[in-house]
């Protein structure tokens, strides 16, 4: 029962809800035998061909940059480097409210101990092929009518379950994070269970 299990989360660094879920998962690591790997998906890919507002269309256009940088880091340095970069990016994007662009990517890469020249990957369309492959790997088990966060984890019986969410704010801490994890696995591992939802009445709370 104490053997650690691997859990995969797919994120787009521009999504505030994914950021909160990722911070919750880091808390879960502290109180449950769980090791989290962070993988890249893309809201820009997900929303291709959809009717979008002008503001959201602009966000999706700019959103290609940070996910390409994450893919370049994954290819060169692996999952641990992606984890460090995601923390550096998310802190700047969601807490610091810094605009997307080269200056942000250089600063985040530097903080994560990575080559700041990798910021140039933001404009490299050759990275879109591995980006789409990572996106597809994350989204295939849950479908395309959800976004990020997506989590793949061993269910109560050991078989993999995949689900969107949880969408929560603020990110639970300590044992509260562990209890939420236990509950999420319980419902996600129930055959035929698809949805549990209520209207959001809070904006993301970052602390």
C-alpha positions in Angstrom: 0.0 0.0 0.0 3.0 2.3 0.4 4.4 1.8 -3.1 4.5 5.0 -4.9 2.6 5.4 -8.1 3.1 7.7 -11.1 0.5 10.2 -12.1 0.5 12.3 -15.3 -1.0 15.7 -15.7 -1.4 17.5 -19.0 -1.1 21.3 -18.8 -1.0 24.4 -20.9 1.0 27.0 -19.0 -1.5 29.8 -19.8 -4.4 28.1 -18.1 -5.0 29.4 -14.5 -7.2 26.4 -13.6 -4.5 24.0 -14.6 -2.0 26.0 -12.6 -4.1 25.6 -9.5 -4.5 21.9 -10.1 -0.8 21.5 -10.6 -0.1 23.2 -7.2 -2.7 20.9 -5.6 -0.9 17.8 -7.1 2.4 19.0 -5.6 0.7 19.0 -2.2 -0.7 15.5 -2.9 2.9 14.3 -3.5 3.6 15.4 0.1 0.8 13.4 1.7 0.2 10.5 -0.6 2.5 8.0 -2.3 2.3 9.8 -5.6 4.9 11.1 -8.1 3.6 13.6 -10.6 4.9 14.0 -14.2 3.9 17.1 -16.1 3.1 16.8 -19.8 2.2 19.4 -22.4 -1.1 19.9 -24.1 -2.2 23.0 -26.0 -5.3 25.1 -25.8 -4.3 26.6 -29.1 -4.4 23.1 -30.7 -7.7 22.3 -28.9 -9.4 25.4 -30.1 -8.4 25.2 -33.8 -11.4 25.7 -36.0 -13.7 26.8 -33.2 -15.7 30.0 -33.0 -13.8 32.3 -30.6 -14.1 35.8 -29.3 -11.5 38.2 -30.6 -9.8 38.4 -27.2 -9.6 34.6 -26.8 -8.5 34.2 -30.4 -5.6 36.5 -29.7 -4.7 34.5 -26.6 -4.7 31.3 -28.6 -2.4 32.9 -31.2 0.0 33.9 -28.4 -0.4 30.6 -26.7 1.7 28.6 -29.2 4.9 30.2 -27.8 5.0 28.8 -24.2 4.0 25.3 -25.1 6.6 25.1 -27.9 9.2 26.1 -25.3 8.0 23.4 -23.0 8.2 20.8 -25.7 11.7 21.9 -26.6 12.7 21.5 -23.0 11.1 18.1 -22.7 12.9 16.9 -25.8 16.3 18.1 -24.6 16.1 17.7 -20.9 13.2 15.5 -19.9 10.3 15.6 -17.5 12.1 17.0 -14.4 13.1 20.0 -16.5 9.5 20.5 -17.7 8.3 20.4 -14.1 10.8 23.2 -13.1 10.0 25.3 -16.2 6.2 25.0 -15.6 6.7 26.3 -12.1 8.8 29.2 -13.3 6.4 30.0 -16.2 3.2 29.7 -14.1 4.6 31.9 -11.3 5.3 34.7 -13.8 2.1 34.2 -15.8 -0.5 33.8 -13.1 1.0 35.4 -10.0 3.2 38.0 -11.7 0.7 38.8 -14.5 3.7 39.1 -16.9 2.8 39.2 -20.6 3.7 36.2 -22.9 6.8 36.8 -24.9 10.5 36.3 -25.2 11.4 38.2 -22.0 9.1 36.0 -19.9 10.5 32.8 -21.5 14.1 33.8 -21.0 13.5 34.6 -17.4 11.6 31.4 -16.7 14.2 29.3 -18.4 17.0 31.0 -16.5 15.2 30.4 -13.2 14.7 26.7 -14.0 18.5 26.4 -14.7 18.0 25.9 -18.4 19.5 27.5 -21.5 17.7 30.8 -22.0 18.4 30.4 -25.8 15.6 27.8 -25.7 13.2 30.8 -25.7 13.7 30.9 -29.5 11.6 27.7 -29.6 8.5 29.8 -29.2 8.6 30.5 -32.9 9.6 27.1 -34.1 6.7 25.5 -35.9 8.7 22.2 -36.3 7.9 21.6 -32.7 4.2 21.5 -33.4 4.4 17.8 -34.5 5.7 16.6 -31.1 3.4 19.1 -29.4 0.3 17.7 -31.1 1.5 14.1 -30.3 1.8 15.0 -26.6 -1.6 16.8 -26.7 -3.2 13.8 -28.4 -1.8 11.4 -25.8 -3.3 13.4 -23.0 -6.7 14.1 -24.6 -7.5 10.8 -26.3 -8.8 9.0 -23.2 -11.0 12.0 -22.1 -12.2 13.4 -25.5 -12.1 16.9 -27.0 -15.0 18.5 -25.1 -12.8 19.3 -22.2 -9.6 21.4 -21.8 -6.9 21.3 -19.2 -6.1 20.0 -16.6 -6.2 16.4 -17.6 -4.9 13.7 -15.3 -4.1 10.0 -15.9 -3.7 7.9 -12.8 -3.9 4.4 -11.5 -7.5 3.8 -10.3 -8.5 2.0 -7.1 -8.2 -1.4 -8.9 -4.8 -0.4 -10.5 -6.2 0.2 -14.0 -5.6 3.6 -15.5 -8.3 6.2 -15.2 -8.2 9.5 -17.1 -10.3 12.6 -16.3 -10.6 16.4 -16.7 -10.1 18.3 -13.5 -10.5 18.8 -10.7 -11.1 22.5 -11.1 -10.6 24.0 -7.6 -9.6 27.3 -6.0 -7.7 27.9 -4.0 -5.4 24.8 -4.2 -6.0 22.6 -1.1 -3.0 22.2 1.2 -1.8 19.4 3.4 -4.2 16.6 4.3 -7.1 18.5 2.6 -5.2 17.9 -0.7 -4.9 14.2 0.1 -8.6 13.9 0.9 -9.5 15.5 -2.4 -7.2 13.1 -4.2 -8.8 10.1 -2.5 -12.2 11.3 -3.5 -11.3 12.1 -7.1 -9.8 8.7 -7.6 -12.9 7.1 -6.0 -15.3 8.7 -8.4 -13.0 8.6 -11.5 -12.5 4.8 -10.9 -16.3 4.1 -10.8 -17.3 2.4 -14.1 -19.8 4.6 -16.0 -19.2 7.7 -13.9 -18.8 10.7 -16.2 -19.5 14.1 -14.6 -19.9 15.9 -11.3 -20.1 19.7 -11.8 -21.5 23.0 -10.4 -21.3 26.6 -11.6 -18.1 28.4 -10.7 -18.7 31.5 -8.5 -15.0 32.3 -7.8 -12.2 33.4 -9.9 -8.8 31.7 -9.5 -7.3 32.4 -6.1 -3.5 32.3 -6.1 -1.6 32.2 -2.8 
